[in-house]
């Protein structure tokens, strides 16, 4: 903390060694030359922490609104805290939006930047977006895959459909083909 500043809050994400199946986690590593899939569960969890950090860093460099990644070690990732005075900002699913169409457009812009950076989120929904200071921030990047991944196209389409379905519920419908063409730069 600098003189005159209040406390600086950080977000700490701990990847659990139990939980998600080994095979399901391996599915997100296929085709990603950046990471070698280990044969042990503990090592695999550590790879996911490193992958989350690397994906956040790549997205931050590409200009997306994501928490700034600060450090990682083993199964822990430390990143920028999105909130005020130690109180976390809310998930998109829990926020009333004054202008849902505008928020959707901001997310589509970030999805376009992510695609241009060579990634598909692979789990994008109202549960993996935080609205901080009125702006949408994409979170939970551990499962994000490179576009050369065998299931990247399927994951990408699911991301688009999840986001469009949520915003249609909020009264901001958007055509799927138009969204895909925009994100892919067509």
Secondary structure as the mmCIF struct_conf table of DSSP 4:
data_model
#
loop_
_struct_conf.conf_type_id
_struct_conf.id
_struct_conf.beg_label_comp_id
_struct_conf.beg_label_asym_id
_struct_conf.beg_label_seq_id
_struct_conf.end_label_comp_id
_struct_conf.end_label_asym_id
_struct_conf.end_label_seq_id
TURN_TY1_P TURN_TY1_P1 UNK A 3 UNK A 4
HELX_LH_PP_P HELX_LH_PP_P1 UNK A 7 UNK A 9
STRN STRN1 UNK A 10 UNK A 14
BEND BEND1 UNK A 17 UNK A 20
HELX_RH_AL_P HELX_RH_AL_P1 UNK A 22 UNK A 27
TURN_TY1_P TURN_TY1_P2 UNK A 28 UNK A 31
TURN_TY1_P TURN_TY1_P3 UNK A 33 UNK A 34
BEND BEND2 UNK A 35 UNK A 35
HELX_LH_PP_P HELX_LH_PP_P2 UNK A 36 UNK A 38
BEND BEND3 UNK A 39 UNK A 40
HELX_RH_AL_P HELX_RH_AL_P2 UNK A 41 UNK A 61
TURN_TY1_P TURN_TY1_P4 UNK A 62 UNK A 63
STRN STRN2 UNK A 66 UNK A 66
HELX_LH_PP_P HELX_LH_PP_P3 UNK A 67 UNK A 68
STRN STRN3 UNK A 69 UNK A 73
TURN_TY1_P TURN_TY1_P5 UNK A 74 UNK A 75
STRN STRN4 UNK A 76 UNK A 80
STRN STRN5 UNK A 83 UNK A 84
TURN_TY1_P TURN_TY1_P6 UNK A 85 UNK A 86
STRN STRN6 UNK A 87 UNK A 88
HELX_LH_PP_P HELX_LH_PP_P4 UNK A 89 UNK A 89
STRN STRN7 UNK A 90 UNK A 91
HELX_RH_3T_P HELX_RH_3T_P1 UNK A 92 UNK A 94
BEND BEND4 UNK A 98 UNK A 98
HELX_RH_AL_P HELX_RH_AL_P3 UNK A 100 UNK A 116
TURN_TY1_P TURN_TY1_P7 UNK A 117 UNK A 118
STRN STRN8 UNK A 119 UNK A 120
BEND BEND5 UNK A 122 UNK A 123
BEND BEND6 UNK A 125 UNK A 125
TURN_TY1_P TURN_TY1_P8 UNK A 126 UNK A 127
BEND BEND7 UNK A 128 UNK A 128
STRN STRN9 UNK A 129 UNK A 132
TURN_TY1_P TURN_TY1_P9 UNK A 133 UNK A 134
STRN STRN10 UNK A 135 UNK A 138
TURN_TY1_P TURN_TY1_P10 UNK A 142 UNK A 143
STRN STRN11 UNK A 145 UNK A 146
TURN_TY1_P TURN_TY1_P11 UNK A 147 UNK A 148
BEND BEND8 UNK A 149 UNK A 149
TURN_TY1_P TURN_TY1_P12 UNK A 150 UNK A 151
HELX_RH_AL_P HELX_RH_AL_P4 UNK A 152 UNK A 169
TURN_TY1_P TURN_TY1_P13 UNK A 170 UNK A 171
HELX_RH_AL_P HELX_RH_AL_P5 UNK A 176 UNK A 183
TURN_TY1_P TURN_TY1_P14 UNK A 184 UNK A 185
#
